[in-house]
Amino acid sequence: MVFLKAIIVWLVFIVAESINGTVRMFWLVPLLGDIRAHQISFIMGSLLILAIATIFIQWLHTSQTSQLIKVGLLWLLLTVVFEIVLGRFILGYSWQRIASDYNLLQGGLMPIGLVFLVLSPVIATKVRSFIFTSSSNSLLINQGRGSQKF
């Protein structure tokens, strides 16, 4: 059940990343150029992944690091297959063009993004824990102040 839910979350990623890519192509590239647009889009995409993972991580009902890494690896596999199918068979990109996104020496940031994607369930679990621990501590402090009499 965890992996079915993980696929659903991945579909949310793909929709968000497709919008991110569309914004990059039609707005950022003409405004900033290809390299800068890819850099900004990479940062925005990473933030989107982290936000979506943080929102949905509790729904996956897993907290074991090994299980979280397996979810991340599933997301990596689905993403690479999606990128190849979309790039090669739908958009008609050459294998060289597809591979360039994975070449760090040519400015391709995909390997860094994929590592982040694999680790995002673990990071999201930590972020969610931090947010709820901080907010509950803040609530307790505020409640304590409200009950004090001066």
C-alpha positions in Angstrom: 0.0 0.0 0.0 2.9 2.3 0.7 4.3 2.0 -2.8 0.8 2.7 -4.4 0.5 5.8 -2.3 4.1 6.7 -3.2 3.2 6.5 -6.9 0.2 8.8 -6.3 2.6 11.3 -4.6 5.0 11.0 -7.5 2.2 11.9 -9.9 1.7 15.1 -8.0 5.5 15.7 -8.4 5.2 15.2 -12.1 2.3 17.7 -12.5 4.2 20.3 -10.4 7.5 19.7 -12.2 5.8 19.9 -15.6 4.4 23.3 -14.6 7.8 24.3 -13.4 9.4 23.2 -16.7 6.7 25.1 -18.7 7.4 28.2 -16.7 11.1 27.8 -17.4 10.7 27.3 -21.1 8.2 30.0 -21.8 9.0 32.7 -19.2 12.5 32.2 -17.6 14.5 31.2 -20.7 13.5 34.2 -22.7 14.0 36.5 -19.7 17.2 35.1 -18.2 18.7 32.7 -20.8 19.0 28.9 -20.8 21.6 28.4 -18.1 20.2 30.8 -15.5 16.7 29.6 -16.2 17.8 26.0 -15.6 19.4 26.9 -12.3 16.4 28.8 -11.0 14.1 26.0 -12.2 16.3 23.5 -10.5 16.0 25.3 -7.1 12.2 25.8 -7.6 11.8 22.2 -8.5 13.7 21.1 -5.4 11.6 23.3 -3.2 8.4 21.9 -4.9 9.5 18.3 -4.3 10.3 19.0 -0.6 7.0 20.8 -0.1 5.0 18.1 -1.7 6.9 15.3 0.1 6.5 17.2 3.4 2.7 17.5 2.9 2.2 13.9 1.9 4.8 12.0 3.9 2.5 11.3 6.9 -0.1 9.9 4.5 2.5 7.2 3.4 2.4 5.8 7.0 6.1 5.0 7.1 8.8 6.3 9.3 11.5 3.7 8.9 14.5 5.2 7.1 15.0 2.1 5.0 11.3 2.3 3.8 11.6 6.0 3.2 14.7 5.4 1.0 12.9 2.7 -0.9 10.1 5.3 -1.6 12.7 7.7 -2.8 14.3 5.1 -5.0 10.9 4.3 -6.5 10.4 8.0 -7.2 13.9 8.1 -8.9 13.0 5.1 -11.1 9.7 6.5 -12.1 11.3 9.9 -12.8 14.1 8.5 -15.0 11.6 6.4 -17.0 9.3 9.4 -17.4 12.1 11.6 -18.5 13.3 9.1 -21.1 9.8 8.3 -22.4 8.8 12.0 -22.6 12.1 13.2 -24.0 12.9 10.5 -26.5 9.5 9.2 -27.6 7.2 12.2 -27.2 9.4 15.2 -27.7 11.8 13.5 -30.0 15.0 14.5 -28.2 18.2 12.7 -29.2 19.9 10.4 -26.7 22.7 13.0 -26.5 20.3 15.7 -25.6 18.7 13.5 -22.8 22.1 12.5 -21.5 23.2 16.1 -21.3 20.7 16.8 -18.5 22.6 14.1 -16.5 26.1 15.4 -17.2 27.3 17.6 -14.4 30.3 18.7 -16.5 27.9 20.2 -19.1 25.8 21.9 -16.4 23.2 19.2 -16.1 21.7 19.2 -12.6 19.6 16.1 -12.9 22.0 13.8 -10.9 21.8 16.3 -8.0 18.1 16.5 -8.3 17.7 12.7 -8.4 19.8 12.3 -5.2 17.6 15.0 -3.6 14.6 13.1 -4.8 15.8 9.8 -3.2 16.5 11.6 0.1 13.4 13.8 0.1 11.2 11.3 2.0 13.7 11.3 4.8 14.2 15.1 4.7 10.4 15.6 4.6 10.0 13.4 7.7 12.6 15.5 9.5 11.0 18.8 8.3 7.5 17.7 9.3 8.8 16.6 12.7 10.6 19.9 13.2 7.5 21.9 12.2 5.1 20.1 14.5 7.6 19.9 17.4 8.2 23.6 17.1 4.6 24.5 16.8 3.5 22.3 19.7 6.3 23.8 21.8 5.2 27.3 20.9 1.6 26.4 21.7 2.7 25.1 25.1 4.7 28.2 25.9 1.8 30.5 24.8 -0.7 28.5 26.9 1.6 28.6 29.9 1.8 32.4 29.6 -1.9 32.8 29.3 -2.5 31.0 32.6 -0.1 33.0 34.6 -1.5 35.8 36.8 0.5 39.0 37.4 
